[in-house]
Amino acid sequence: MERIVPDSFWMHFFSRPKKNYNPYVTMILDYPEIIFYDKKQMDALRGKWREEFGNDNPVALEIGSGSGVFAKEMALRHPDRNFLCLELRFKRLCLAAKKTRNNNLRNIRFLRRRAEEIDDFIGDLEISDIYINFPDPWEEKLKNRIIQESFFTVTDRILQTSGRIYFKSDHDGYYQDILRLVERLDRYVVRYHTPDLHNSSIRETNIKTEFELLFLCKHQKNINYIEIEKVK
Ligand SMILES: C[S@@+](CC[C@H](N)C(=O)[O-])C[C@H]1O[C@@H](n2cnc3c(N)ncnc32)[C@H](O)[C@@H]1O
């Protein structure tokens, strides 16, 4: 079926229209029930994501969901939970939406949205848990990291008490920095951490993400893992 691209579509992503688009840019239109790209539409759902899912189940958030390997498996294992997943890259969004549709999953939505804009589209205490797998460690520009002190100001507002933040990374420095940071915060407690997830007591239940599989194949790097609970 031919895809109809609205004239103003480019405005959502670029400052001016382009001659040629990466084919995945317009392909996101093939998944209207799964991929959201219109900021106004997302902002209107702030505090109402359960209504969008059509149920009262908890809503978890994944930041940087890539091509949806982790989200798909989580949604299959937990049909009684909803998953909001943020991702910026068009190809990865399309691959993730395809998995979602092929598995007939109704409990995932992918948002083409920056984590830095969460305040605009996620309501107070709307989120039950947060998953951040293999975020960019920004070695040269630490202030660009997703998890830094200011991130906990956001989670103070959106994350329910007893909710957890789950972090995985191949970057040892990022892992250690987060452990040190959380020690200074009285509202958060590290409930579990390991510098070697694949040889830890929770290895059996771990869902390997796309990047995790890639790192394993390439260089057998140890994978760091942290679970942080919001206690007040
Ligand atoms: C290294 S990849 C990891 C993907 C996936 N979590 C995995 O483990 O396979 C990081 C992903 O985060 C996305 N990303 C980077 N910065 C982001 C931001 N500010 N907001 C939302 N997503 C972001 C990137 O597009 C990329 O797909």
Ligand as a Chemical Component Dictionary entry (heavy atoms), coordinates in Angstrom:
data_LIG
# 
_chem_comp.id                   LIG 
_chem_comp.type                 NON-POLYMER 
_chem_comp.pdbx_formal_charge   0 
_chem_comp.three_letter_code    LIG 
# 
loop_
_chem_comp_atom.comp_id 
_chem_comp_atom.atom_id 
_chem_comp_atom.alt_atom_id 
_chem_comp_atom.type_symbol 
_chem_comp_atom.charge 
_chem_comp_atom.model_Cartn_x 
_chem_comp_atom.model_Cartn_y 
_chem_comp_atom.model_Cartn_z 
_chem_comp_atom.pdbx_ordinal 
LIG C1  C1  C 0  24.134 2.329  22.721 1  
LIG S1  S1  S 1  22.473 2.327  22.213 2  
LIG C2  C2  C 0  21.752 1.075  23.222 3  
LIG C3  C3  C 0  20.473 0.543  22.649 4  
LIG C4  C4  C 0  19.764 -0.510 23.499 5  
LIG N1  N1  N 0  19.402 0.005  24.800 6  
LIG C5  C5  C 0  20.599 -1.734 23.656 7  
LIG O1  O1  O 0  21.119 -1.953 24.771 8  
LIG O2  O2  O -1 20.767 -2.482 22.679 9  
LIG C6  C6  C 0  21.840 3.801  22.929 10 
LIG C7  C7  C 0  20.522 4.227  22.298 11 
LIG O3  O3  O 0  20.030 5.382  22.980 12 
LIG C8  C8  C 0  19.478 6.281  22.031 13 
LIG N2  N2  N 0  19.613 7.617  22.619 14 
LIG C9  C9  C 0  20.762 8.324  22.734 15 
LIG N3  N3  N 0  20.530 9.493  23.352 16 
LIG C10 C10 C 0  19.212 9.520  23.644 17 
LIG C11 C11 C 0  18.360 10.479 24.257 18 
LIG N4  N4  N 0  18.841 11.623 24.692 19 
LIG N5  N5  N 0  17.031 10.180 24.411 20 
LIG C12 C12 C 0  16.550 9.002  23.946 21 
LIG N6  N6  N 0  17.315 8.051  23.348 22 
LIG C13 C13 C 0  18.617 8.312  23.188 23 
LIG C14 C14 C 0  20.322 6.092  20.782 24 
LIG O4  O4  O 0  19.643 6.462  19.606 25 
LIG C15 C15 C 0  20.642 4.599  20.830 26 
LIG O5  O5  O 0  19.758 3.806  20.079 27 
# 
loop_
_chem_comp_bond.comp_id 
_chem_comp_bond.atom_id_1 
_chem_comp_bond.atom_id_2 
_chem_comp_bond.value_order 
_chem_comp_bond.pdbx_ordinal 
LIG C1  S1  SING 1  
LIG S1  C2  SING 2  
LIG S1  C6  SING 3  
LIG C2  C3  SING 4  
LIG C3  C4  SING 5  
LIG C4  N1  SING 6  
LIG C4  C5  SING 7  
LIG C5  O1  DOUB 8  
LIG C5  O2  SING 9  
LIG C6  C7  SING 10 
LIG C7  O3  SING 11 
LIG C7  C15 SING 12 
LIG O3  C8  SING 13 
LIG C8  N2  SING 14 
LIG C8  C14 SING 15 
LIG N2  C9  SING 16 
LIG N2  C13 SING 17 
LIG C9  N3  DOUB 18 
LIG N3  C10 SING 19 
LIG C10 C11 SING 20 
LIG C10 C13 DOUB 21 
LIG C11 N4  SING 22 
LIG C11 N5  DOUB 23 
LIG N5  C12 SING 24 
LIG C12 N6  DOUB 25 
LIG N6  C13 SING 26 
LIG C14 O4  SING 27 
LIG C14 C15 SING 28 
LIG C15 O5  SING 29 
# 
